[in-house]
């Protein structure tokens, strides 16, 4: 990998706990069926469905949807899926995703309960159908850690209740080219096809033993170490050396972005966030041994990415704010946590990931 402070390095990305990096898009009930015997969600091509059925059948299907009869619309989709010849079924199916054991019972009854049946999806490559992990999401997590490191835990960078990030990184709205993160590129990555599951996200609040069951959130997520999944993705990070010419008058509180700054900032910041979370929510400590990252260092970088990371992992030390009735209130960590229930007694926080450096011979 080399000892330089700049250049391109490749990393193996491992999901330590469930991760959902979505776009906000939802899969609606008319786009899939639940194949209960195999415990798989089958996403269908509506274009192919329309081509295969007669007009009166299609009209009846649309009438069920318009009137909220989701269960009947689903029955029509299942009938077509099971009735077509194998060669036509291949055209009808876009991709399949396993449904987690803990959420299968609820998912089976989703439509009969008059739920909308919507599922939050992740971005997929339309040609390979693999889930795409956006490099921008990883870069944002790195940025938060670096800003926190450079700020040094000070609580004096608030201006009108907003963090002046430019003061910390050394740029202004008129000199955006001085932002050191313009010199860093993080590639997208593709997750293995067999490494995706659909599970229910559950909101847990301190002092309550049960999840807040009235909130139904089903979403695709990455399988990880918590599931015994061994798959990973390769991420390339290109850290360019700053130009030798002096930049405009810099006000940065720290040195230019480098590999040592990046790794130290991420491991220090996210290890601190992990410890705070484990201290605040004792039930999350019970299964930590299944996924904990172990010893960190220059070749092993801890991150928290995606949805359900909570405000405490997306705000910097010394400037952590949480809305309160009387205005802004300072908190180090909140009183709620969104967890993924994989099995009975198996609840895990979202978003924890590990980057491990790869030697050239290890790349695939």
Residue pairs with C-beta under 8 A, 6 or more apart in sequence:
1 9
1 299
1 357
1 358
1 359
4 259
5 239
5 241
5 258
5 259
5 260
6 239
6 240
6 241
6 258
6 259
7 238
7 239
8 236
8 237
8 238
8 239
9 236
9 237
9 239
9 259
9 357
10 234
10 235
10 236
10 237
10 357
10 358
10 363
11 234
11 235
11 236
11 237
11 301
11 355
11 356
11 357
11 358
12 232
12 233
12 234
12 235
12 355
12 356
12 358
12 362
13 133
13 138
13 189
13 232
13 233
13 234
13 235
13 353
13 354
13 355
14 224
14 225
14 232
14 353
14 354
14 356
15 195
15 222
15 223
15 224
15 225
15 229
15 232
15 352
15 353
16 224
16 225
16 226
16 291
16 292
16 293
16 352
16 353
16 354
17 224
17 225
17 226
17 291
17 340
17 348
17 349
17 350
17 351
17 352
18 199
18 221
18 222
18 223
18 224
18 226
18 340
18 342
18 348
18 350
18 351
19 221
19 222
19 224
19 305
19 306
19 350
19 351
19 352
19 353
20 120
20 122
20 201
20 219
20 220
20 221
20 222
20 306
20 307
20 308
20 350
21 122
21 123
21 133
21 134
21 137
21 222
21 305
21 306
21 307
22 120
22 121
22 122
22 123
22 219
22 220
22 306
22 307
23 121
23 122
23 123
24 120
25 120
25 121
26 118
26 119
26 120
26 121
27 43
27 118
27 119
27 120
27 121
28 116
28 117
28 118
29 65
29 70
29 73
29 74
29 111
29 116
29 117
29 118
30 46
30 61
30 65
30 73
30 77
31 43
31 44
31 46
32 41
32 42
32 43
32 44
32 77
32 119
33 41
33 42
33 44
33 74
33 77
33 78
33 81
34 40
34 41
34 42
34 74
34 99
34 107
34 108
34 110
35 41
35 42
35 96
36 108
39 98
39 99
39 101
39 104
40 96
40 97
40 98
40 99
41 96
41 97
41 98
41 99
41 107
41 119
41 198
42 81
42 93
42 96
43 93
43 94
43 95
43 96
43 97
44 77
44 81
44 92
44 93
44 94
45 91
45 92
45 93
45 94
48 91
48 92
49 77
49 80
49 92
50 58
52 80
52 84
52 88
52 92
53 61
53 80
57 76
60 76
61 73
61 76
61 77
64 70
64 72
64 73
64 76
65 73
68 114
70 111
70 114
70 115
70 116
70 117
71 111
71 112
74 111
74 117
80 92
81 89
81 92
81 93
84 92
94 129
95 124
95 129
95 193
97 196
97 197
97 198
97 220
98 196
98 197
98 198
99 107
99 197
99 198
99 199
100 197
100 198
100 199
100 200
100 342
101 342
101 343
102 199
102 200
102 341
102 342
102 343
102 344
102 346
103 198
103 199
103 200
103 218
103 341
106 200
106 216
107 198
107 200
107 218
110 117
110 216
110 218
111 117
115 216
118 218
119 198
119 218
119 219
119 220
120 217
120 218
120 219
120 220
121 219
121 220
122 131
122 132
122 196
122 220
122 221
123 131
123 132
123 134
124 130
124 131
124 132
125 131
125 132
125 190
128 190
128 193
129 193
130 190
130 191
130 192
130 193
131 190
131 191
131 195
131 196
131 220
131 222
132 188
132 189
132 190
132 191
133 188
133 189
133 190
133 191
133 222
133 233
133 235
134 188
135 185
135 186
135 187
135 188
135 189
135 235
136 186
137 305
137 306
138 186
138 235
138 303
138 305
139 181
139 184
139 186
140 305
141 266
141 303
141 304
141 305
142 184
142 186
142 262
142 265
142 266
142 303
143 181
144 269
144 313
144 314
144 315
144 316
145 265
145 266
145 268
145 269
145 270
145 303
146 181
146 257
146 261
146 262
146 265
146 266
147 165
147 168
147 169
147 316
148 265
148 269
148 316
148 317
148 318
149 254
149 261
149 264
149 265
149 268
149 269
150 168
150 169
150 252
150 253
150 254
150 265
151 157
151 168
151 253
151 316
151 317
151 318
151 319
152 253
152 318
153 317
153 318
154 318
155 318
155 319
157 163
157 164
157 167
157 168
157 319
158 164
158 319
161 321
161 328
163 316
163 319
166 172
166 173
166 179
166 251
167 251
167 253
168 252
168 253
168 254
169 179
169 180
169 181
169 252
170 178
170 179
170 180
170 247
170 250
170 251
170 252
171 177
171 178
171 179
172 178
175 248
176 182
178 247
178 248
178 250
180 242
180 252
180 256
180 257
181 257
183 239
183 240
183 241
183 242
183 257
184 237
184 238
184 239
184 240
184 257
185 237
185 238
185 240
186 235
186 236
186 237
186 238
187 235
187 236
187 237
189 233
189 234
189 235
190 233
191 222
191 231
191 233
192 231
192 233
194 223
194 231
195 222
195 223
195 229
195 231
196 220
196 221
196 222
196 223
197 220
197 221
197 223
197 227
198 218
198 219
198 220
198 221
199 218
199 219
199 221
199 340
199 341
199 342
200 216
200 217
200 218
200 340
200 341
201 217
201 218
201 219
201 308
201 338
201 339
201 340
201 350
202 211
202 212
202 213
202 215
202 217
202 338
202 339
202 340
202 341
202 347
203 211
203 212
203 215
203 336
203 337
203 338
204 211
204 212
204 281
204 283
204 336
204 337
204 338
204 339
204 347
205 212
205 335
205 336
206 280
206 281
206 335
206 336
211 339
211 341
219 307
221 340
221 350
223 229
223 231
224 291
224 353
225 290
225 291
226 287
226 290
226 291
226 342
226 346
226 348
227 342
234 358
234 363
234 364
235 355
239 257
239 258
239 259
239 262
242 256
242 257
254 261
255 261
259 298
260 298
262 301
263 297
263 298
263 301
266 301
266 302
266 303
267 296
267 297
267 300
267 301
267 302
269 316
269 317
270 302
270 303
270 304
270 313
271 296
271 302
272 317
273 304
273 312
273 313
274 302
274 304
274 352
276 312
276 332
276 333
277 284
277 312
277 333
277 337
277 349
278 284
278 285
278 288
280 333
280 335
281 337
281 349
283 347
284 337
284 339
284 347
284 348
284 349
286 345
287 346
287 347
287 348
291 348
291 352
293 300
293 302
293 352
293 354
294 300
296 302
298 357
299 356
299 357
300 354
300 355
300 356
300 357
301 354
301 355
301 356
302 352
302 353
302 354
303 352
303 353
303 354
303 355
304 313
304 351
304 352
304 353
305 351
305 353
306 350
306 351
307 350
307 351
308 338
308 349
308 350
308 351
309 350
309 351
310 333
310 334
310 336
310 337
310 338
311 320
311 321
311 322
311 334
312 320
312 331
312 332
312 333
312 334
313 351
315 321
320 330
320 331
320 332
321 328
321 329
321 330
321 331
322 328
322 329
322 330
322 331
322 334
323 329
337 349
338 349
338 350
339 347
339 348
339 349
339 350
340 347
340 348
340 349
340 350
341 347
342 348
